[in-house]
């Protein structure tokens, strides 16, 4: 009996320390296990039997998921913030760019406002089928025909009868070397004809605008009825030109401004002294229209020459410093009126007027009536005043 009690006490004393150590070990293991929970899903925690451990598992999962969600939301928020800042910056840059470099439309609007005191209505849209200046200069993009196509420039006509009120039998100039001393035998009636062509050499120089045109005009006065002097050509004028033309679209005084250009013009008669006449000009071209009406205004600057070689030093005071030509189409009749003046007063106030009327005769055959009064009907007559009337046929008109 004593031996039995001794054994129980010995086993108990030996067992409990061992059991305590095991429990302590299990408790440490549990703590380690709790700290090492890294479930990939909430369903993975449902298999744990211990409520406490299962709760720890769930906490581990949802805490990690919440941290990831928070990081994701923060990243998205940062991205949204960055995008919003970028868009705001882009909008600010766009507004700044628009303020610093306004579009052509804004420029046109500002120009219209600045010239409002002479504007009436907005300029009409350019229509290639109805715009007179567009049909002549290929201004709108849809009317462009490319380069090196030969077209009519000024009117082409033949006037078998061209009568003058005053023959210039002694042409003279301010340069003594260009003064004729022997009287010519001239008839009052002669013939006149004109040939004029142009072609586009360079198209759309500046974006979709700006065309370079080359032109040539030749007009002759022929003493065809002067059989006594073997029917000579009294005067022929040669006129090559180079023009840079731009399309415009504004409204002034009820007219649509369609054309702006600059032209280099040379004109001569190709004769030797004392009959030689020539000059060079730089012209500004302004074209406006409305419906069947168009007008071209051309002020010019004469390029000066050496006084000793200037055949006609005072030509500007007779032929002028600007001209204005108006055109009007009515039914099948075309009318043009040219006004020219020296823009000077007193003794230097000289000018000229020319009126042309072309009309249908039969089919494509058209007649032409021309009237001129003033100075400079031709270069040899630049300082000679007379009236002229011509009758003939029109081969190509202004429009």
C-alpha positions as CSV (number, residue, x, y, z in Angstrom):
1,X,0.0,0.0,0.0
2,X,2.8,2.3,0.9
3,X,4.6,1.3,-2.3
4,X,1.5,2.1,-4.3
5,X,1.1,5.6,-2.9
6,X,4.8,6.2,-3.5
7,X,4.5,5.2,-7.1
8,X,1.4,7.4,-7.7
9,X,3.1,10.4,-6.1
10,X,6.2,9.8,-8.1
11,X,4.2,9.5,-11.4
12,X,2.2,12.5,-10.6
13,X,5.2,14.6,-9.8
14,X,6.9,13.4,-12.9
15,X,3.8,13.7,-15.2
16,X,2.6,17.2,-14.4
17,X,5.9,18.9,-15.1
18,X,6.0,17.1,-18.4
19,X,2.4,18.0,-19.0
20,X,3.1,21.6,-18.1
21,X,5.9,21.6,-20.5
22,X,3.8,20.1,-23.3
23,X,1.0,22.6,-22.6
24,X,3.5,25.4,-22.6
25,X,4.9,24.1,-25.8
26,X,1.4,23.9,-27.3
27,X,0.6,27.4,-26.2
28,X,3.8,28.7,-27.9
29,X,3.0,26.7,-31.0
30,X,-0.5,28.2,-31.0
31,X,0.9,31.7,-30.8
32,X,3.3,31.0,-33.6
33,X,0.5,29.4,-35.6
34,X,-1.7,32.4,-35.1
35,X,1.0,34.7,-36.2
36,X,1.7,32.6,-39.3
37,X,-1.9,32.5,-40.7
38,X,-1.8,33.8,-44.3
39,X,-5.1,32.5,-45.8
40,X,-5.7,33.0,-49.5
41,X,-9.4,33.2,-49.0
42,X,-12.0,33.3,-46.3
43,X,-13.2,29.8,-47.2
44,X,-9.7,28.5,-46.2
45,X,-10.4,29.5,-42.6
46,X,-13.7,27.7,-42.3
47,X,-12.0,24.3,-41.8
48,X,-10.3,25.3,-38.5
49,X,-12.1,23.6,-35.6
50,X,-11.0,26.0,-32.9
51,X,-13.2,29.0,-32.7
52,X,-10.4,31.2,-31.5
53,X,-8.0,30.0,-34.2
54,X,-10.7,30.3,-36.8
55,X,-11.4,33.9,-35.7
56,X,-7.7,34.7,-35.8
57,X,-7.6,33.3,-39.4
58,X,-10.5,35.4,-40.4
59,X,-8.9,38.5,-38.9
60,X,-5.7,37.7,-40.7
61,X,-7.4,37.4,-44.1
62,X,-9.6,40.4,-43.9
63,X,-6.9,42.6,-42.4
64,X,-4.6,41.7,-45.3
65,X,-7.5,42.1,-47.8
66,X,-8.3,45.5,-46.2
67,X,-4.7,46.6,-46.5
68,X,-4.5,45.6,-50.1
69,X,-7.8,47.3,-50.8
70,X,-6.7,50.5,-49.1
71,X,-3.4,50.4,-51.1
72,X,-5.4,49.9,-54.3
73,X,-7.8,52.7,-53.5
74,X,-4.9,55.0,-52.6
75,X,-3.2,54.1,-55.9
76,X,-6.4,54.7,-57.9
77,X,-6.9,58.0,-56.0
78,X,-3.4,59.0,-56.8
79,X,-3.9,58.1,-60.5
80,X,-7.2,60.0,-60.7
81,X,-5.6,62.9,-59.0
82,X,-2.7,62.8,-61.4
83,X,-5.0,62.5,-64.4
84,X,-7.2,65.3,-63.2
85,X,-4.2,67.5,-62.6
86,X,-2.9,66.6,-66.1
87,X,-6.2,67.3,-67.7
88,X,-6.5,70.6,-65.8
89,X,-3.0,71.5,-66.9
90,X,-3.8,70.5,-70.5
91,X,-6.9,72.6,-70.4
92,X,-4.9,75.5,-69.0
93,X,-2.2,75.1,-71.7
94,X,-4.9,74.9,-74.4
95,X,-6.5,78.1,-73.1
96,X,-3.2,79.8,-72.9
97,X,-2.3,78.6,-76.4
98,X,-5.6,79.9,-77.7
99,X,-5.0,83.2,-76.0
100,X,-1.5,83.5,-77.3
101,X,-2.1,82.1,-80.8
102,X,-5.7,82.7,-81.8
103,X,-7.1,80.9,-84.8
104,X,-7.7,82.4,-88.2
105,X,-11.3,82.7,-87.3
106,X,-10.6,84.7,-84.2
107,X,-8.2,86.9,-86.2
108,X,-10.9,87.5,-88.8
109,X,-13.4,88.3,-86.0
110,X,-11.0,90.8,-84.4
111,X,-10.4,92.3,-87.8
112,X,-14.1,92.6,-88.5
113,X,-14.6,94.2,-85.1
114,X,-11.7,96.7,-85.7
115,X,-13.2,97.7,-89.0
116,X,-16.8,97.6,-87.9
117,X,-17.3,101.3,-88.7
118,X,-17.2,100.6,-92.4
119,X,-18.7,97.1,-92.4
120,X,-22.3,96.3,-93.3
121,X,-23.1,92.6,-93.5
122,X,-20.8,89.6,-93.1
123,X,-19.0,88.5,-96.2
124,X,-21.0,86.0,-98.3
125,X,-19.6,82.4,-98.6
126,X,-17.4,82.1,-101.6
127,X,-19.0,79.9,-104.3
128,X,-16.9,78.9,-107.3
129,X,-20.0,78.8,-109.5
130,X,-21.1,82.4,-108.7
131,X,-18.0,84.3,-107.6
132,X,-16.7,86.4,-110.5
133,X,-13.2,86.9,-109.0
134,X,-13.0,83.2,-108.0
135,X,-13.8,82.1,-111.6
136,X,-11.0,84.4,-112.8
137,X,-8.3,83.7,-110.2
138,X,-9.1,80.3,-108.8
139,X,-9.3,81.6,-105.3
140,X,-11.4,79.0,-103.4
141,X,-9.8,75.5,-102.8
142,X,-12.5,73.8,-104.9
143,X,-11.8,75.9,-107.9
144,X,-8.0,75.2,-108.1
145,X,-7.0,73.8,-111.5
146,X,-3.3,73.2,-110.9
147,X,-0.3,74.9,-112.6
148,X,0.6,75.8,-116.2
149,X,-2.9,75.9,-117.6
150,X,-3.2,78.7,-120.1
151,X,-6.2,81.0,-119.4
152,X,-7.5,84.3,-120.6
153,X,-6.3,87.3,-118.6
154,X,-7.5,90.7,-119.9
155,X,-10.1,90.7,-122.7
156,X,-9.2,89.3,-126.0
157,X,-10.8,91.2,-128.9
158,X,-10.4,92.5,-132.5
159,X,-11.7,95.9,-133.4
160,X,-11.6,96.4,-137.2
161,X,-12.7,100.0,-136.7
162,X,-10.9,102.1,-134.1
163,X,-11.4,105.8,-134.7
164,X,-9.7,108.7,-132.9
165,X,-10.6,112.3,-132.6
166,X,-7.0,113.5,-132.6
167,X,-4.1,111.8,-134.4
168,X,-0.7,112.0,-132.6
169,X,1.5,112.7,-135.5
170,X,4.3,114.2,-133.5
171,X,4.8,112.0,-130.4
172,X,6.8,113.8,-127.7
173,X,8.3,113.2,-124.3
174,X,9.9,115.2,-121.4
175,X,13.1,113.5,-122.5
176,X,14.3,115.3,-125.7
177,X,15.8,112.1,-127.0
178,X,12.3,110.7,-127.2
179,X,10.6,113.5,-129.1
180,X,9.7,112.9,-132.8
181,X,10.6,115.9,-135.0
182,X,9.2,114.5,-138.4
183,X,5.5,114.5,-138.7
184,X,3.9,111.1,-139.5
185,X,1.1,110.5,-142.0
186,X,-1.7,108.8,-140.0
187,X,-5.3,108.0,-140.7
188,X,-8.0,108.8,-138.2
189,X,-9.3,105.3,-138.5
190,X,-7.2,102.2,-137.8
191,X,-7.7,98.7,-136.3
192,X,-6.9,97.5,-132.8
193,X,-6.6,94.1,-131.4
194,X,-5.5,92.6,-128.0
195,X,-4.2,89.3,-126.9
196,X,-3.9,88.5,-123.2
197,X,-3.1,85.2,-121.5
198,X,-2.0,84.0,-118.0
199,X,-1.0,80.8,-116.3
200,X,-0.4,79.8,-112.7
201,X,3.2,78.9,-112.0
202,X,3.0,78.0,-108.3
203,X,-0.1,77.0,-106.4
204,X,-0.8,77.2,-102.6
205,X,2.5,78.7,-101.6
206,X,1.3,79.4,-98.1
207,X,-0.8,76.4,-96.9
208,X,-3.9,76.4,-99.1
209,X,-3.5,80.1,-100.2
210,X,-1.3,82.2,-102.3
211,X,-0.8,81.6,-106.0
212,X,1.9,82.9,-108.3
213,X,0.6,83.9,-111.8
214,X,2.5,84.8,-114.9
215,X,0.7,86.9,-117.6
216,X,1.3,88.5,-120.9
217,X,-0.7,91.1,-122.7
218,X,-0.1,92.5,-126.2
219,X,-2.2,95.2,-127.8
220,X,-1.6,96.6,-131.3
221,X,-2.8,99.7,-133.3
222,X,-2.7,98.9,-137.0
223,X,-3.0,101.5,-139.7
224,X,-4.6,98.9,-141.9
225,X,-6.5,101.5,-144.0
226,X,-3.3,103.6,-144.7
227,X,-2.3,102.1,-148.0
228,X,-0.2,105.2,-148.8
229,X,2.3,104.2,-146.1
230,X,2.0,100.4,-146.7
231,X,-0.4,99.8,-143.8
232,X,2.1,100.0,-140.9
233,X,1.6,99.0,-137.3
234,X,1.6,102.4,-135.6
235,X,2.0,101.1,-132.0
236,X,2.2,97.8,-130.2
237,X,2.5,97.5,-126.4
238,X,4.0,94.5,-124.7
239,X,3.1,93.9,-121.1
240,X,4.5,90.9,-119.1
241,X,3.5,90.5,-115.4
242,X,4.1,88.4,-112.4
243,X,1.4,88.4,-109.7
244,X,1.1,86.9,-106.2
245,X,-2.6,86.5,-105.4
246,X,-4.2,85.7,-102.1
247,X,-7.8,84.7,-101.2
248,X,-9.5,87.0,-98.7
249,X,-13.0,87.1,-97.2
250,X,-14.2,90.3,-95.5
251,X,-17.0,92.8,-96.1
252,X,-16.5,96.5,-96.7
253,X,-19.2,99.0,-97.9
254,X,-21.5,96.1,-98.8
255,X,-18.9,94.4,-101.0
256,X,-17.1,91.1,-100.3
257,X,-13.3,91.4,-100.3
258,X,-12.1,88.4,-102.2
259,X,-8.6,89.1,-103.5
260,X,-5.4,90.7,-102.3
261,X,-2.3,90.6,-104.4
262,X,0.9,92.3,-105.5
263,X,2.1,92.5,-109.1
264,X,5.3,93.4,-110.9
265,X,4.4,94.9,-114.3
266,X,6.6,95.9,-117.2
267,X,5.3,97.7,-120.2
268,X,7.1,98.8,-123.3
269,X,6.5,99.3,-127.0
270,X,9.7,97.7,-128.2
271,X,10.8,100.6,-130.4
272,X,14.1,102.6,-130.7
273,X,14.4,106.2,-129.9
274,X,12.7,108.6,-130.4
275,X,9.6,106.3,-130.4
276,X,10.7,104.2,-127.4
277,X,8.5,104.1,-124.4
278,X,8.7,101.9,-121.3
279,X,8.2,101.7,-117.5
280,X,8.2,99.3,-114.6
281,X,5.6,99.2,-111.8
282,X,4.8,97.4,-108.5
283,X,1.0,97.2,-108.1
284,X,-1.3,96.4,-105.2
285,X,-4.3,94.4,-106.3
286,X,-7.6,94.6,-104.3
287,X,-10.6,92.7,-105.6
288,X,-14.2,93.0,-104.3
289,X,-17.5,91.7,-105.5
290,X,-21.1,91.2,-104.8
291,X,-23.4,89.1,-107.0
292,X,-22.9,90.1,-110.7
293,X,-20.7,93.1,-109.8
294,X,-17.0,93.1,-109.2
295,X,-14.4,95.8,-108.9
296,X,-10.5,95.8,-109.0
297,X,-8.5,98.7,-107.5
298,X,-4.8,98.9,-108.4
299,X,-2.6,101.6,-107.0
300,X,1.0,101.4,-108.1
301,X,4.5,102.6,-107.6
302,X,6.8,103.3,-110.5
303,X,10.3,101.9,-110.2
304,X,12.5,104.8,-111.0
305,X,15.1,104.8,-113.8
306,X,18.2,106.7,-114.6
307,X,17.1,110.1,-115.9
308,X,19.2,109.9,-119.0
309,X,17.6,106.6,-120.0
310,X,14.1,107.4,-118.9
311,X,12.0,107.5,-122.1
312,X,9.0,109.0,-120.4
313,X,10.0,110.6,-117.0
314,X,6.6,112.3,-116.4
315,X,4.4,109.3,-117.4
316,X,2.8,109.0,-113.9
317,X,1.4,112.5,-114.2
318,X,-0.5,111.4,-117.4
319,X,-1.2,107.7,-117.3
320,X,-1.6,107.9,-113.5
321,X,-0.8,106.3,-110.2
322,X,-3.8,104.1,-109.8
323,X,-6.8,102.7,-111.7
324,X,-10.2,101.3,-110.7
325,X,-12.1,98.9,-113.0
326,X,-15.7,97.9,-112.4
327,X,-17.5,95.0,-114.0
328,X,-21.1,94.2,-114.3
329,X,-23.0,91.3,-115.9
330,X,-26.6,91.7,-117.0
331,X,-28.3,88.9,-118.8
332,X,-25.8,88.1,-121.6
333,X,-24.3,91.6,-121.6
334,X,-21.0,92.5,-119.9
335,X,-20.0,96.0,-119.0
336,X,-16.7,97.3,-117.7
337,X,-15.7,100.8,-116.7
338,X,-12.0,101.8,-116.1
339,X,-11.1,105.0,-114.3
340,X,-7.5,106.2,-114.0
341,X,-5.9,109.3,-112.5
342,X,-2.6,110.8,-111.6
343,X,-3.7,111.6,-108.1
344,X,-2.3,115.0,-108.4
345,X,-3.9,118.5,-108.7
346,X,-3.3,121.5,-110.9
347,X,-1.2,121.0,-114.0
348,X,-0.4,117.4,-113.1
349,X,-4.1,116.4,-112.8
350,X,-4.7,114.0,-115.7
351,X,-6.5,110.8,-116.2
352,X,-8.6,108.6,-118.5
353,X,-11.8,106.7,-118.7
354,X,-12.6,103.6,-120.8
355,X,-16.0,101.9,-121.2
356,X,-16.5,98.5,-122.8
357,X,-19.7,96.7,-123.7
358,X,-19.8,93.1,-125.0
359,X,-23.0,91.7,-126.3
360,X,-24.3,88.5,-128.0
361,X,-24.6,88.5,-131.8
362,X,-25.3,84.9,-132.7
363,X,-24.3,81.7,-131.0
364,X,-20.9,82.2,-129.4
365,X,-20.2,85.2,-131.6
366,X,-20.1,88.4,-129.4
367,X,-19.8,92.0,-130.4
368,X,-17.8,94.7,-128.6
369,X,-18.0,98.4,-128.3
370,X,-15.1,100.4,-126.7
371,X,-14.9,104.0,-125.8
372,X,-11.8,105.7,-124.4
373,X,-11.3,109.4,-123.4
374,X,-8.2,110.9,-121.9
375,X,-4.4,110.4,-121.8
376,X,-2.4,107.2,-122.4
377,X,-4.6,105.0,-124.7
378,X,-1.2,103.6,-125.7
379,X,2.4,104.2,-124.5
380,X,3.3,106.3,-127.5
381,X,0.3,108.5,-126.6
382,X,0.9,108.6,-122.9
383,X,0.8,112.4,-122.8
384,X,-1.6,112.8,-125.7
385,X,-5.3,113.5,-125.0
386,X,-7.9,112.2,-127.4
387,X,-11.2,110.3,-127.7
388,X,-11.4,106.8,-129.3
389,X,-14.3,104.6,-130.4
390,X,-13.8,101.0,-131.5
391,X,-16.3,98.4,-132.8
392,X,-15.5,94.8,-133.3
393,X,-15.8,91.3,-131.9
394,X,-15.0,89.9,-128.4
395,X,-13.2,86.6,-128.3
396,X,-12.7,86.4,-124.5
397,X,-14.2,88.7,-122.0
398,X,-13.2,89.6,-118.4
399,X,-15.6,87.0,-117.0
